[in-house]
Amino acid sequence: MAKSLMIQGTMSNAGKSLIAAGLCRVFKQDGFKVVPFKAQNMALNSFITREGLEMGRAQVVQAEAAGVEPSVLMNPILLKPTTDMGSQIIVNGEVFGQLSAKDYFAQKRQLLPEVLKAYHTLSEQNDAIIIEGAGSPVEINLKDNDVYVNMDMARAAKAPVLLVGDIDRGGVFAQLYGTVELLTAEERAMVKGVIINKFRGDRSILDPGIRQLEDLIRIPVVGVVPWVKLDIDDEDSLSERLQNGAASLVDIAVVRLPRLSNFTDFRALEGIDGVSVRYISSTRQFGEPDLVILPGTKNTMADLLWMRQNGLEAKIKRFADQGGAVLGICGGYQMLGEKLSDPYGVEQGGSMRGLGLLPVSTVFTQEKTRTRVEGVFGDLQGIFSGLSGKHFEGYEIHMGISANDTPIIHMTDSITGSIRQDGCRKGNVYGSYVHGILDGDEAAEAIISALAEKKGVDPSDLGKVSGEEHKQRQYDLLADTLRKNMDMNLVYRIFREGLA
């Protein structure tokens, strides 16, 4: 059976996911057969495995860092918020139901066997498991329903805990001290080390505070991890990538929808020198983009209404009418159509008109499409005619079916082997259900070259798409950062001693 180490945080976005990914890489480099695990993840960035099952993106990143194939065993429960009060619940990669927070809390304990089964299966197959917690372990209004998220999971796995605090957001000593003090005596004994994360500046300035903190909590600070620029997928909507940036040689504006999902679709574009990917949420931020992207969303109709109310819909329609390039992916593709119908109340019921930029009609169904695909672009016209014949791989996660007579993509379902068509084009407006369609070098470079040439920019002045080799270097950089700034001898001793 594997030994485990658990990474918990003082708050959401303290950096647990990247610390866990970095430790997965370190353990892999040191010869361990290591895998990640997070019992419950709440995120709109998800992924489809080769089996056609859905899991959180953070555990996919951690699996890549560990050099293993992503599996839903690594994330048995995924919560995908659809409203302020409720989420779609994914269990073992499949839809369990649509529940309010109150109803989910009432049913959590019945899901515990599924969580433990997934964990024990991984434990039987590997040497080490790096477990990630969720949020904070001392949300005292929620703690009775923690069940398998933080300390209860550590107890079940007999995993010592490293507690991460975020100094970049301020008050890190109060974060760490307050969290430890709110734990029970038994839980406090499970915390074997703390980590100060996202530090900028001279480490020696922290030394007096570190000494006082260690005296107060009687737990060692095992590392001060600096803020480091890494090109690694984030899962959290708090990601710095979503902050509005400045335009560059080629300017791409992605609409930052309230329920934005799978913004990792644009990572390849973001990594090209000379290309800016700005996330906008108002007409004031619109600027003069070369391409507007409507991304995926967990609630297409609600987010379309949001765009309609804040003026972005009208702005995008005028932009398209003037020949501007627009791309919709998944929910964004549905929005670009003429009509959306929800006869089963999957989102909010009823029907509404779309932007009317594509001859597409969408009906939301009760069954979720969840698969991986690969294929080629057809004979395209318009600004992105250079995509014609280009190969792509990706995945689909959606509840709707969109009908049109002019598909632009020919693809094979990697799960069923069936051959299908997808997508639509009208003028310089394009749409598709396929997530990850821009990840490959061919598609991303064809799009950027077309935008550059239209603007009079020489495509050779721009950088190249970052490939798999670049990604692996980023994981190695993350591991090197942890090795240099954490007491890895102490971390390994904590890992090996485990919990009594």
C-alpha positions as CSV (number, residue, x, y, z in Angstrom):
1,M,0.0,0.0,0.0
2,A,1.2,3.5,-0.9
3,K,2.3,6.1,1.7
4,S,0.6,9.5,1.4
5,L,1.3,13.1,2.0
6,M,-1.5,15.7,2.1
7,I,-1.3,19.4,1.0
8,Q,-3.9,21.6,2.7
9,G,-4.3,25.4,2.5
10,T,-5.3,28.3,4.6
11,M,-7.8,29.3,1.9
12,S,-8.8,28.7,-1.7
13,N,-6.0,29.6,-4.2
14,A,-3.3,29.5,-1.6
15,G,-1.3,27.4,-4.1
16,K,-2.1,23.9,-3.0
17,S,-2.5,22.6,-6.6
18,L,0.9,23.7,-7.8
19,I,2.7,22.6,-4.6
20,A,1.1,19.2,-5.1
21,A,2.0,19.1,-8.7
22,G,5.6,20.1,-7.9
23,L,5.8,17.3,-5.3
24,C,4.4,14.8,-7.8
25,R,7.3,15.8,-10.1
26,V,9.9,15.6,-7.3
27,F,8.8,12.2,-6.2
28,K,8.7,11.0,-9.9
29,Q,12.3,12.3,-10.4
30,D,13.3,10.4,-7.3
31,G,12.0,7.1,-8.5
32,F,8.6,6.8,-6.9
33,K,5.5,5.6,-8.7
34,V,3.5,8.6,-7.6
35,V,-0.1,9.8,-8.3
36,P,-2.2,12.7,-7.2
37,F,-5.5,12.5,-5.4
38,K,-8.2,15.1,-4.6
39,A,-11.4,13.6,-3.2
40,Q,-13.6,16.6,-4.1
41,N,-12.8,19.3,-6.5
42,M,-14.9,22.4,-7.3
43,A,-14.0,23.8,-10.7
44,L,-15.4,24.6,-14.1
45,N,-12.2,23.6,-15.8
46,S,-12.6,19.9,-16.4
47,F,-11.1,17.2,-18.6
48,I,-12.3,14.0,-20.4
49,T,-10.2,10.9,-19.9
50,R,-9.5,8.3,-22.6
51,E,-12.4,6.3,-21.1
52,G,-14.8,9.3,-21.7
53,L,-15.0,10.2,-18.0
54,E,-14.9,13.7,-16.5
55,M,-12.4,14.9,-13.9
56,G,-10.9,18.2,-12.6
57,R,-8.1,19.8,-14.6
58,A,-5.9,20.3,-11.5
59,Q,-5.5,16.5,-11.1
60,V,-4.7,16.2,-14.8
61,V,-1.9,18.7,-14.4
62,Q,-0.6,16.8,-11.4
63,A,-0.8,13.5,-13.2
64,E,1.2,15.0,-16.1
65,A,3.8,16.1,-13.6
66,A,3.9,12.6,-12.1
67,G,4.2,11.1,-15.6
68,V,1.0,9.0,-15.4
69,E,-2.2,8.8,-17.4
70,P,-5.0,10.9,-15.8
71,S,-7.8,8.8,-14.2
72,V,-11.0,9.7,-12.4
73,L,-9.7,7.7,-9.5
74,M,-7.6,10.8,-8.8
75,N,-10.7,13.0,-8.5
76,P,-13.8,10.9,-7.7
77,I,-16.0,13.9,-7.0
78,L,-16.2,17.0,-9.1
79,L,-18.5,19.9,-8.4
80,K,-19.3,22.2,-11.3
81,P,-21.2,25.3,-10.1
82,T,-24.1,26.2,-12.4
83,T,-25.7,28.9,-10.2
84,D,-24.8,30.8,-7.0
85,M,-26.7,28.1,-5.0
86,G,-26.1,24.8,-6.9
87,S,-23.8,22.6,-8.8
88,Q,-23.7,19.7,-11.2
89,I,-22.2,16.8,-9.2
90,I,-19.9,14.4,-11.1
91,V,-19.1,11.1,-9.4
92,N,-16.5,8.8,-10.8
93,G,-16.6,10.8,-14.0
94,E,-20.3,10.7,-14.6
95,V,-23.2,13.0,-13.8
96,F,-24.7,12.2,-10.4
97,G,-27.2,15.0,-10.3
98,Q,-27.9,18.7,-10.0
99,L,-28.0,19.7,-6.4
100,S,-28.1,22.7,-4.2
101,A,-25.3,23.1,-1.6
102,K,-27.7,22.1,1.2
103,D,-28.8,19.0,-0.6
104,Y,-25.3,18.0,-1.5
105,F,-24.2,18.4,2.1
106,A,-27.1,16.1,3.1
107,Q,-25.8,13.4,0.7
108,K,-22.1,13.7,1.1
109,R,-21.8,10.8,3.5
110,Q,-23.3,8.4,1.1
111,L,-20.6,9.2,-1.3
112,L,-17.8,8.4,1.1
113,P,-17.5,4.8,0.0
114,E,-16.8,5.9,-3.5
115,V,-14.1,8.2,-2.4
116,L,-12.4,5.6,-0.2
117,K,-12.7,3.0,-3.0
118,A,-10.9,5.3,-5.4
119,Y,-8.2,6.1,-2.9
120,H,-7.6,2.5,-1.9
121,T,-7.4,1.4,-5.6
122,L,-4.7,4.0,-6.2
123,S,-2.9,3.0,-3.0
124,E,-2.7,-0.7,-4.1
125,Q,-1.2,0.3,-7.5
126,N,1.4,3.0,-6.5
127,D,4.2,3.8,-4.1
128,A,3.2,7.4,-3.1
129,I,0.1,9.5,-3.2
130,I,0.1,13.3,-3.0
131,I,-3.3,14.3,-1.7
132,E,-4.7,17.8,-2.2
133,G,-7.2,19.3,0.2
134,A,-10.0,21.8,-0.7
135,G,-10.4,25.4,0.5
136,S,-9.6,25.6,4.2
137,P,-9.8,22.8,6.8
138,V,-11.2,25.2,9.4
139,E,-14.4,26.6,7.8
140,I,-16.2,26.2,11.0
141,N,-19.7,26.5,9.5
142,L,-18.9,23.7,7.1
143,K,-16.7,21.5,9.1
144,D,-19.3,19.0,10.2
145,N,-19.9,18.2,6.5
146,D,-16.1,18.0,5.6
147,V,-16.4,14.2,5.5
148,Y,-13.7,13.4,2.9
149,V,-12.2,16.8,1.9
150,N,-9.5,17.8,4.4
151,M,-8.7,16.4,7.8
152,D,-11.2,13.5,7.5
153,M,-9.4,12.5,4.3
154,A,-6.0,12.8,6.0
155,R,-7.2,10.6,8.8
156,A,-8.6,8.0,6.5
157,A,-5.4,7.9,4.4
158,K,-3.1,8.2,7.5
159,A,-1.5,11.1,5.6
160,P,0.6,13.7,7.4
161,V,-0.4,17.3,6.4
162,L,1.7,20.2,5.0
163,L,-0.3,23.5,5.4
164,V,0.2,26.1,2.7
165,G,-0.3,29.9,3.3
166,D,-0.3,32.6,0.6
167,I,1.9,35.5,1.5
168,D,1.1,37.3,-1.8
169,R,-2.4,38.1,-0.6
170,G,-1.1,39.3,2.8
171,G,-1.4,38.2,6.4
172,V,0.3,34.9,6.0
173,F,1.3,34.5,9.6
174,A,-2.2,35.2,10.7
175,Q,-3.5,32.7,8.1
176,L,-1.2,29.9,9.4
177,Y,-1.5,30.6,13.1
178,G,-5.3,31.1,12.9
179,T,-5.8,27.9,10.9
180,V,-3.7,25.8,13.3
181,E,-5.5,27.3,16.3
182,L,-8.9,26.5,15.0
183,L,-8.0,22.8,14.5
184,T,-8.8,20.3,17.2
185,A,-5.8,18.9,19.2
186,E,-6.0,15.7,17.2
187,E,-6.0,17.5,13.9
188,R,-3.2,19.8,15.0
189,A,-1.0,16.8,15.6
190,M,-1.6,15.7,12.0
191,V,0.0,19.0,10.6
192,K,3.7,18.2,10.4
193,G,4.9,21.3,8.5
194,V,3.8,24.6,7.0
195,I,4.8,26.3,3.8
196,I,4.8,30.0,3.0
197,N,3.9,30.3,-0.7
198,K,4.2,33.0,-3.4
199,F,7.0,35.0,-1.7
200,R,8.6,37.9,-3.4
201,G,11.7,39.6,-2.0
202,D,14.5,38.8,0.4
203,R,13.9,35.7,2.4
204,S,15.9,36.9,5.4
205,I,13.3,39.6,6.1
206,L,10.9,36.8,7.0
207,D,13.2,35.0,9.5
208,P,12.0,36.8,12.7
209,G,8.4,36.1,11.8
210,I,9.2,32.4,11.0
211,R,10.9,31.9,14.3
212,Q,8.0,33.5,16.2
213,L,5.4,31.4,14.2
214,E,7.3,28.2,14.9
215,D,7.4,29.1,18.6
216,L,3.7,29.7,18.7
217,I,2.4,26.7,16.7
218,R,5.2,24.2,17.5
219,I,5.2,23.1,13.8
220,P,8.3,23.7,11.5
221,V,8.2,25.9,8.5
222,V,9.4,23.4,5.8
223,G,9.8,26.0,3.1
224,V,9.3,29.5,1.7
225,V,8.4,29.0,-1.9
226,P,8.9,32.1,-4.1
227,W,6.5,33.5,-6.6
228,V,7.7,32.1,-10.0
229,K,6.3,32.6,-13.5
230,L,5.3,29.2,-14.8
231,D,3.4,28.3,-18.0
232,I,1.3,25.6,-16.3
233,D,-2.5,25.2,-16.5
234,D,-4.5,26.8,-13.7
235,E,-7.9,25.4,-12.7
236,D,-9.1,28.3,-10.6
237,S,-11.2,31.2,-11.7
238,L,-8.9,33.3,-9.4
239,S,-6.1,32.7,-11.8
240,E,-3.9,35.6,-12.6
241,R,-4.3,34.7,-16.3
242,L,-7.8,36.0,-16.2
243,Q,-6.8,39.6,-15.2
244,N,-7.2,42.1,-18.1
245,G,-3.9,42.7,-19.8
246,A,-2.5,45.0,-22.5
247,A,-2.9,44.5,-26.2
248,S,0.1,43.2,-28.2
249,L,1.0,42.7,-31.9
250,V,-1.9,40.3,-32.2
251,D,-4.7,41.1,-29.8
252,I,-7.2,38.4,-28.7
253,A,-10.2,39.2,-26.5
254,V,-11.8,36.3,-24.6
255,V,-15.1,37.2,-22.9
256,R,-14.8,36.5,-19.2
257,L,-18.2,34.9,-18.7
258,P,-19.5,34.7,-15.1
259,R,-19.5,30.9,-15.4
260,L,-16.5,30.6,-17.6
261,S,-15.3,27.0,-18.0
262,N,-12.2,25.4,-19.6
263,F,-10.2,28.6,-20.2
264,T,-7.3,26.3,-20.5
265,D,-8.5,26.1,-24.2
266,F,-6.4,29.2,-24.8
267,R,-3.2,28.3,-23.2
268,A,-1.4,27.6,-26.5
269,L,-2.4,31.1,-27.8
270,E,-1.2,32.7,-24.5
271,G,2.2,31.1,-24.9
272,I,3.1,32.8,-28.2
273,D,5.4,35.8,-28.0
274,G,3.7,38.9,-29.6
275,V,0.2,37.6,-28.9
276,S,-2.0,39.0,-26.1
277,V,-5.0,37.1,-24.7
278,R,-7.1,39.5,-22.7
279,Y,-10.1,38.4,-20.6
280,I,-12.8,41.1,-20.8
281,S,-16.0,41.5,-18.9
282,S,-17.3,44.9,-20.1
283,T,-17.6,47.0,-23.3
284,R,-15.0,49.4,-21.8
285,Q,-12.4,46.7,-22.0
286,F,-13.3,45.6,-25.5
287,G,-10.7,47.7,-27.3
288,E,-9.8,46.9,-31.0
289,P,-9.2,43.1,-30.9
290,D,-8.1,41.0,-33.9
291,L,-10.2,38.1,-32.6
292,V,-13.0,37.8,-30.1
293,I,-13.5,34.4,-28.4
294,L,-16.7,33.3,-26.7
295,P,-15.5,30.4,-24.4
296,G,-17.2,27.6,-22.7
297,T,-19.6,28.2,-19.8
298,K,-21.5,26.0,-17.3
299,N,-24.7,28.0,-18.0
300,T,-25.0,29.2,-21.6
301,M,-28.4,30.9,-21.2
302,A,-27.6,32.8,-18.1
303,D,-24.2,34.0,-19.4
304,L,-25.8,35.0,-22.7
305,L,-28.3,37.1,-20.8
306,W,-25.4,38.7,-18.8
307,M,-23.8,39.7,-22.1
308,R,-27.1,41.0,-23.4
309,Q,-27.5,43.2,-20.3
310,N,-24.0,44.6,-20.2
311,G,-23.8,45.5,-23.9
312,L,-21.1,43.0,-24.9
313,E,-23.6,41.1,-27.2
314,A,-24.3,44.3,-29.2
315,K,-20.6,45.1,-29.3
316,I,-19.6,41.6,-30.6
317,K,-22.4,41.7,-33.2
318,R,-21.2,45.1,-34.6
319,F,-17.6,43.7,-34.6
320,A,-18.7,40.7,-36.6
321,D,-20.8,42.7,-39.0
322,Q,-17.7,44.8,-39.8
323,G,-15.8,41.6,-40.7
324,G,-14.2,40.9,-37.4
325,A,-13.1,37.4,-36.5
326,V,-15.2,35.6,-33.9
327,L,-14.7,32.1,-32.5
328,G,-17.1,30.3,-30.2
329,I,-16.2,27.1,-28.3
330,C,-18.9,24.9,-26.7
331,G,-21.2,27.2,-24.8
332,G,-19.8,30.1,-26.8
333,Y,-20.7,28.2,-30.0
334,Q,-24.2,27.8,-28.7
335,M,-24.5,31.5,-28.0
336,L,-23.5,32.4,-31.6
337,G,-26.5,30.6,-33.0
338,E,-30.0,31.7,-33.7
339,K,-32.0,30.0,-30.9
340,L,-31.4,28.1,-27.7
341,S,-34.2,25.9,-26.3
342,D,-34.3,24.2,-22.9
343,P,-37.4,22.0,-22.7
344,Y,-36.2,20.0,-19.8
345,G,-35.0,22.8,-17.5
346,V,-31.3,21.7,-17.8
347,E,-30.2,25.3,-17.4
348,Q,-33.2,27.6,-16.7
349,G,-36.0,26.4,-19.0
350,G,-37.7,28.1,-21.9
351,S,-36.0,29.4,-25.0
352,M,-34.1,32.5,-26.0
353,R,-32.6,34.0,-29.1
354,G,-28.9,33.8,-29.6
355,L,-26.6,36.3,-31.2
356,G,-27.7,35.2,-34.6
357,L,-24.2,35.1,-36.1
358,L,-24.3,31.4,-37.1
359,P,-27.2,29.4,-38.7
360,V,-27.4,27.1,-35.7
361,S,-30.2,26.1,-33.3
362,T,-29.4,24.4,-30.0
363,V,-31.6,22.2,-27.8
364,F,-30.4,21.3,-24.3
365,T,-30.8,17.6,-23.5
366,Q,-30.9,15.7,-20.3
367,E,-28.0,13.5,-21.4
368,K,-24.4,14.9,-21.3
369,T,-22.1,14.4,-24.2
370,R,-18.7,13.5,-22.8
371,T,-16.1,12.1,-25.1
372,R,-12.7,12.5,-26.8
373,V,-12.4,13.2,-30.5
374,E,-9.8,13.7,-33.3
375,G,-10.2,14.9,-36.8
376,V,-9.5,17.5,-39.4
377,F,-10.9,20.9,-40.5
378,G,-12.9,20.8,-43.7
379,D,-12.5,23.1,-46.7
380,L,-12.9,26.4,-44.8
381,Q,-13.6,29.9,-46.2
382,G,-13.1,33.2,-44.5
383,I,-10.1,34.5,-42.5
384,F,-9.3,31.1,-41.1
385,S,-9.2,29.3,-44.5
386,G,-5.7,28.3,-43.5
387,L,-7.2,25.8,-41.0
388,S,-8.4,23.6,-43.9
389,G,-7.1,20.1,-43.6
390,K,-5.3,20.8,-40.3
391,H,-5.4,18.0,-37.8
392,F,-6.7,18.4,-34.2
393,E,-7.4,16.4,-31.0
394,G,-9.8,17.4,-28.3
395,Y,-12.8,16.6,-26.2
396,E,-16.5,17.4,-25.8
397,I,-18.4,18.2,-22.6
398,H,-21.8,19.6,-23.1
399,M,-25.5,19.2,-22.5
400,G,-26.9,20.5,-25.8
401,I,-27.2,19.4,-29.4
402,S,-26.7,22.0,-32.1
403,A,-28.2,21.5,-35.6
404,N,-26.9,23.2,-38.8
405,D,-26.4,22.3,-42.4
406,T,-22.8,23.5,-42.9
407,P,-20.5,21.6,-40.6
408,I,-16.8,22.6,-40.8
409,I,-15.1,19.7,-38.9
410,H,-14.8,16.0,-39.7
411,M,-13.9,13.9,-36.7
412,T,-13.8,10.4,-35.1
413,D,-15.2,9.8,-31.6
414,S,-12.2,8.2,-29.8
415,I,-14.5,6.4,-27.4
416,T,-17.1,4.9,-29.7
417,G,-15.3,5.0,-33.1
418,S,-18.2,6.7,-34.7
419,I,-17.5,9.4,-37.4
420,R,-19.2,12.7,-36.9
421,Q,-19.3,16.3,-38.1
422,D,-19.2,19.4,-36.0
423,G,-19.0,23.2,-36.1
424,C,-20.3,26.0,-38.3
425,R,-19.0,29.1,-40.1
426,K,-20.6,32.2,-41.6
427,G,-18.4,35.0,-42.8
428,N,-15.5,35.3,-40.3
429,V,-17.6,33.8,-37.4
430,Y,-16.7,30.2,-36.5
431,G,-18.0,27.8,-33.8
432,S,-17.3,24.3,-32.5
433,Y,-18.1,22.1,-29.5
434,V,-14.5,20.8,-29.3
435,H,-12.4,21.8,-26.3
436,G,-8.6,21.7,-26.9
437,I,-9.0,22.3,-30.6
438,L,-6.4,25.1,-30.4
439,D,-3.9,23.0,-28.3
440,G,-2.1,21.5,-31.3
441,D,0.6,23.5,-33.1
442,E,-1.1,23.4,-36.5
443,A,-4.4,25.0,-35.5
444,A,-3.0,27.7,-33.2
445,E,-0.3,28.7,-35.7
446,A,-2.8,28.9,-38.6
447,I,-5.1,31.2,-36.6
448,I,-2.3,33.5,-35.4
449,S,-0.7,33.7,-38.9
450,A,-4.1,34.7,-40.4
451,L,-4.7,37.4,-37.8
452,A,-1.1,38.7,-38.2
453,E,-1.3,38.9,-42.0
454,K,-4.7,40.7,-41.9
455,K,-3.1,43.2,-39.6
456,G,0.0,43.6,-41.7
457,V,2.2,41.9,-39.1
458,D,4.9,39.5,-40.4
459,P,4.0,36.1,-38.7
460,S,7.7,35.4,-38.4
461,D,7.9,38.3,-35.9
462,L,5.8,36.2,-33.5
463,G,6.9,33.3,-31.4
464,K,6.0,29.6,-31.9
465,V,3.4,27.5,-30.1
466,S,4.8,25.9,-26.9
467,G,4.7,22.2,-27.3
468,E,5.0,19.1,-25.1
469,E,8.7,19.6,-24.5
470,H,8.0,23.1,-23.2
471,K,5.4,21.7,-20.8
472,Q,7.7,19.1,-19.4
473,R,10.4,21.8,-18.8
474,Q,7.8,23.8,-16.8
475,Y,7.2,20.8,-14.5
476,D,10.9,20.4,-14.0
477,L,11.2,24.1,-13.2
478,L,8.5,23.8,-10.6
479,A,10.2,20.8,-9.1
480,D,13.6,22.6,-9.0
481,T,11.9,25.5,-7.3
482,L,10.5,23.3,-4.5
483,R,13.9,21.5,-4.1
484,K,15.7,24.8,-3.7
485,N,13.2,26.4,-1.3
486,M,11.9,23.5,0.8
487,D,13.7,21.3,3.2
488,M,13.1,18.1,1.2
489,N,15.0,15.9,3.7
490,L,12.4,17.0,6.3
491,V,9.5,16.6,3.8
492,Y,10.6,13.0,3.0
493,R,11.0,12.2,6.7
494,I,7.4,13.4,7.3
495,F,6.2,11.4,4.3
496,R,8.0,8.2,5.5
497,E,6.9,8.5,9.1
498,G,3.3,9.1,8.2
499,L,0.7,9.1,11.0
500,A,0.5,6.6,13.8
